[in-house]
Amino acid sequence: MFERFNVPVLDVELVKGGDKWQVSHIAPFPFQELTDPEQDLFAIYLEAFSRKVWRAPKRKKSYRYEMAMLVDEHEKMPPSNNSAIKRFIRAANRIGMDMQLLGRRDMSRLGEFDGLFIRATTNISNFTYRFAKNAEQMGLVVMDDPESIMKCTNKVFLTELLLNHKIPVPKSLILNESDPHWEETLLEEIGLPAVLKVPDGAFSLGVVKVKDIDSLRAEAKRIFEHSTLILAQEYLPTPFDWRIGILNRQPIYACRYYMSRGHWQIYEHHKDGKFSSGSYDAQDLKRVPSQIVDTALKSANLIGSGFYGVDLKEVDGQPYVIEINDNPSIDHGIEDLFYGDLLYDRIMTEFLRRIQLRGL
């Protein structure tokens, strides 16, 4: 709550409706009206907060700019593994920037930094969007920015945007729960098998393939319990997906991700919480088919000038855009296999360029 309101003492009332607690009232509370024990407790936490923000140990080396990287230490599949994070830090240091890691509870520290690099999975419903929004309002250089997060996490918006600009995508259809004929429309326009997606990517319902009427009805019913809309797309089987990394309207890396053995997706999530994945290979951008790179670049440029990963399938030489990611993965040993440290240097140099431009 302090991250949201930045008020030292808050009066908060909670009410229970059914099985859930909800905030019914929230307002500033005068410090003078706290009881003696409450004032003692407040003083303890104020001292701890002040020590955390203002009394951090001095760094051995002086840097011109300060960078923050937002991570989620509890995330099972973060956008960057620990080895990649270390390489980002070293890349920042090489060009005169310090890099510190922030967690979800470090919102109050944003004012210490010149830039914010988000390396936790983004969503408008979680802490990453709040960090991006606050950082932007404070004048930090932030990737990715809140507008890119909103656009990329809304699959309906993305699909319509791509179609309006005549960028090839799989046959797509928006299913509305209130439409009694949605099933017939899907069968007529797309057919089976088909892929069903939650439009805003919320609720962690994922992406499912339906191959017959029974599975279509069961999965659609499950998704409709949380969303009035479903994005349905034709199923395009390919041995691998392309990922083209775009930064500041320029391609910076290419990688192929192969489908998990015996599965239709790159990642196969198991009931025990574990997952398996297919192989991968990073490519020299010069060797990637030009139509793949051109389509990826055209797609990402519709979103902005941030850092994006465009996923594409190639069918008979024709590229089809599957998704535009605002927070693409950079793992050591995968995306950096071809360009190595140059990839980390490229991203950090762009942060430096934007920070310097901001000061002009």
Protein Blocks (a to p, Z undefined) as FASTA:
>chain_A
ZZmnopabacdddddehjbccdfbdcdddfklpcfklmmmmmmmmmmmmmmmmmcccdfb
dcfbdcdddddfkbmbdfbdfklmmmmmmmmmmnopacddddfklmmmmmmpmbdcdfbd
cdfkbmklmmmmmmmmnopacdddfklmmmmmmmklmmmmmmmnopacdddddddfklmk
lmmmmmmmnopadddddfklpahlopaddfbfklmmmmmmmmmmmocbdcdddddddfbd
cddddeehiafbdcdddddehiabfbdcdfkopacddddddddfklgcfklmmmmmmmmm
mnmmcdcddddddeehiacdfbdcfbbcddehilmmmnmmmlmmmmmmmmmmmmmmmmZZ
